Amino acid sequence: MSTDPLKDISRETFDAWAAHMGLEVDAEHLNKLYPETLALLKRMSSVHQVDVSEVDPMESTETVPREMLGTD
């Protein structure tokens, strides 16, 4: 298993996660969702590697930069 807890989740963990999130579907549907979810998490894992150490936390959550709003 990788060091990224979201990248390689077991089927058992996936099933528990789906149940916890309130996903009520049959086993066939879960069988289809599991590999799709793993693929999505794999694609997203690169986001965890982005260096954001120099980004102001307040700016990281804004959708429009403050200077564009003219409020500074």
C-alpha positions, 0 to 999 in steps of 0.5 A: 500500500502506498503512503497516500491513504486515499490512493490504495483503499481496499475493497472492504474499506471502500464498501465501508466508506460507501455505506458511511456516506449513505450510498445504498446500491447493490453489489453489482453497482459497487463492483463498477464504482470501486475501480472507477473510484480508485482511478479517480483517487489515483488521478487526484493523488498528484494534488497532494504533491503540490507545494503550497507552502508559500500560499496564504491560506486565506487566498487558497480558499478564495474563488476570486482574488481580492485585488480583482474585487477592489476591496484591498 
